[in-house]
Amino acid sequence: MRQAGRYLPEYRRIRGGDDILETCLRTDVVVELSLQPCRRMDVDAAIVFSDIMVPLAAVGVPVRIEPGRGPLVDEPVRSSDDVSRLRPLEPDVDVPHVLEAIRLLRKELDVPLLGFAGAPFTLASYLVEGGPSRTHERTKALMYAEPSTWDALMSALVAIVLPHLRAQAEAGAQALQVFDSWVGVVEPNAYERSVLPHMERLFAGLRDLGVPVIHFGVGTGELLPLMRRAGGDVIGVDWRTPLDVAWQRIGPGAAVQGNLDPVVLSAPFEVVAAEAERVLSLAAMRDGHVFNLGHGVPPGTEPDTLRRLVELVHERTQRPGNRSA
Ligand code: CP3
């Protein structure tokens, strides 16, 4: 998930007041911010420090990220003319700093490195709404009212996200995570018609790379079988669906990532431990459980709570052959 962030004092010191999209252009800073969580705790993987809006900014979309709010797009994308201005991403030219950070990180890390991207729906939601939204009404209205503009927009986004993910794997990322954070607002039949075909093309386009791909969304309890059909070796689940229920919906053949409620981290450690134990007991030591939070780390989290959580999960899941066993 997002393991770097404002909950770390060393992060706040470095980030200062710049737009995070500016920070993401500075390879040395990106490397440092990616490493920070790994120094604090014994996590099993690192994720390159970037943002889902980075490839959109790189193809010329005027976007900024406002602290405490999120991405803002001053000229929202709402017509087929707007869509036609989105050009495909050329990773070597448009995001060389991300690829360089990945190459440098691979030299520093002794755990696997994840690359990532936002999924087309979630990126579309920022482009169409012009900013964060609770209901994503404009986005869904475009999807229902103007299906051909919608499909053109989703296709244009696949032409940005797919090369971005491929280039990260080719630069050395050992797994990829696709964040469809806001797709949970879509009703299943509409997902099947208007989102799934694009997601199928995205995942199909990653298959030959041979790296595991994680497919994550928030509030997707009812979409899990369709997300599984769309693709991904691992399906990420938020805290709203009990892990055993989620697993049943996802079915055999995929791994499952999740799903501790991040807000639990603000409670005394006994509570954190009990809730983590509950998640682990629902996973029941099945192969293919990737323990994780159900979403990002809240800014008020005590870093030591996360360190102790990682330690606890390692203790409880030791098996012969585990790195930490
Ligand atoms: O752990 C890591 O190093 C990964 C870094 C990472 C960031 N963004 C950096 C960031 C990742 C994986 C993301 C993905 C991202 N960005 C998503 C998908 C994952 C999710 O949480 O659902 C989304 C929806 C975004 C868009 C975005 N960027 C939001 C909503 C915000 C929060 C705005 C705020 O201040 O609350 C951002 C800013 C952002 N990107 C932060 C971080 C660490 C917040 C801290 C900061 O601005 O320094």
Residues whose N, C-alpha, C, O or C-beta is under 5 A from the ligand:
A	BS01	CP3	M1 R2 Q3 A4 G5 R6 R15 I20 I47 V48 F49 S50 D51 I52 I65 E66 P67 G68 R69 G70 P71 F179 S181 G296
